[in-house]
Amino acid sequence: MSFERVRGPKSDYYDCFHIRDFRKHDSIIVLMSGNRRVRGVVVSVDDESNLITFSSSEGEYVADTNAIIFLDDYRREWLERGTA
C-alpha cells in the first residue's frame, strides 16, 4: 500500500518545520543556492506568505521553510562563529 503524505500549507516539503516554529532571534542555518550554508538570525516571520526574513554576516535575506536546515533558540554570538 502506498500513499502520499499530506502536508500542511505552512510546513516545509519534508514536514520538518512549520512556519509557527520560527520566532524572532532564533538561530538558523539556511541552504542557499549552490548548496552553500549560511548561519542566520531570524528578523521576522510572515505567516501569510510563509517567508522568514533573516540576517547573516553577509546581509539580510528572505527564505521559505524549505530552505531551512537547522533551527534553534537564540544563541549568543551565533553569527560570529563562522560558516555553517
Residue pairs with C-beta under 8 A, 6 or more apart in sequence:
5 15
7 13
7 15
8 15
8 18
9 50
10 18
10 19
10 20
10 47
10 50
10 65
11 17
11 18
11 19
11 65
12 18
12 64
12 65
12 66
12 68
13 66
17 65
17 68
17 71
18 65
19 45
19 47
19 50
19 52
19 65
20 47
21 71
22 28
22 42
22 45
22 52
22 65
22 68
22 71
23 42
23 45
24 42
24 43
24 44
24 45
25 41
25 42
25 74
26 41
26 42
26 71
26 72
26 73
26 74
27 39
27 40
27 41
27 70
27 71
27 72
27 73
27 74
27 75
27 78
28 39
28 40
28 41
28 42
28 52
28 54
28 68
28 70
28 71
28 72
29 37
29 38
29 39
29 40
29 68
29 69
29 70
29 84
30 37
30 38
30 40
30 54
30 56
30 61
30 63
30 67
30 68
30 69
31 37
31 67
31 68
31 69
32 38
32 61
32 67
37 69
37 83
37 84
38 56
38 58
38 61
38 83
38 84
39 56
39 57
39 78
39 79
39 81
39 82
39 83
39 84
40 54
40 55
40 56
40 61
40 79
41 54
41 55
41 56
41 74
41 78
41 79
42 52
42 53
42 54
43 53
43 54
43 55
43 60
44 52
44 53
45 51
45 52
45 53
46 52
46 53
50 64
50 65
51 62
51 63
51 64
52 62
52 63
52 64
52 65
52 68
53 60
53 61
53 62
54 60
54 61
54 62
54 63
55 61
55 79
56 79
57 79
57 80
70 84
